[in-house]
Each structure stands twice: as C-alpha cells, then as structure tokens.
Amino acid sequence: MGNSIFTGPYTTDNSEDIVVFIIGMRINKPLAVHKWLPVFHAMPGMIRELYTHKEELGFLSMESYFGLRTTAMIQYWRSVDDLIAYAHNKKHMAAWENFNKHVGHNPAVGVYHETYQLQGGAYEAMYRNMPKYGLGKAMPHIPVTPKNNSARKRLGSHQP
C-alpha cells in the first residue's frame, strides 16, 4: 500500500460526507526561531495520536506540504463533530495553550486553518500512475470505469 504506484486511472468513492481541514503555520520572522520552532514541533505528536486512534477520532488521512515560510497540512475527517471533538482533546488544547502563552500576539509566527464540509457526491478525485494519495488514501480507492470516467460523471447530479 505505502508507496505502491497504481498504474492507470483511479478515483475515490465519493458517496460519504467528509470534512477537509487545512491547517498550517507561517514563519513571519525567520530569525525568531525560539518562537516558531516550538509551534512546528507541536504537530508531530498530534499527528501520531491521530494515526494511532484514527477510528475512534474520526480522522481519515492527511498530506503535508512544506514551503519556504509556510507549512500546510490537508486533513480528511469523517465529520465536523469529530474534528471539533479533537480540537478540544487534551493534546491539542495543551499545544494551543502553549502557543497562546509563548507566542500570543507576537507576529513572529502565525497559524491558520480552514474547514470545508463536503457532501457525498459533491466532490471528486482522479489519480493516474500515483500511489494512494489525498482523498485516495482517505476514501476507498477505485479504478476508473466507463461509469466514472469524467469529473461530471463522478460528481453525478451535483454538477450543473
């Protein structure tokens, strides 16, 4: 499963509602390492916890991106309720309280998130010659067939 390449076109089952959560940080003052490094280091423990307790937390999968100053993590969740419950989880609350205590309104580092609720049938994905990735890791990964060989067909009745 890991990095195995799936030759040819694949898509995902899109019959379930899902939540896409984008979270990250931006280093505004690169020399203020003492401000942004603890924020950066807070995330791996939470990610381990999410993967260790996926089913009970409602976490499906994620992808991470690292830019020059900005990180972004795209996470897939079963529901908004699951995501909000995790936001109030002990490990996340400790990281958030630590951020507010040590960074607060200091502009050296910023954090952000965006949340999108997607209804089943209202999203689609296509992968060609890729390992399981993004939604393809979060949702059932299925071959493209004549029934789902276009974005319009995969979106079904939700597409105008």
Buried (B, 14 or more C-beta within 10 A) or exposed (E): EEEEEBEEBBBBBBEBBBBBBBBBBBBBEEEBEEBBEBBBEBBEEBBEBBEEEEEEBBBBBBBEEEEEBBBBBBBBBBBBEBBEBBEEBEBBEEBBEEBEEEBEEEEBBBBEEEBEEBEEBBBBBBBEEBBBBBBBBBBEBEEBEEEBEEEEBBBBEBEE
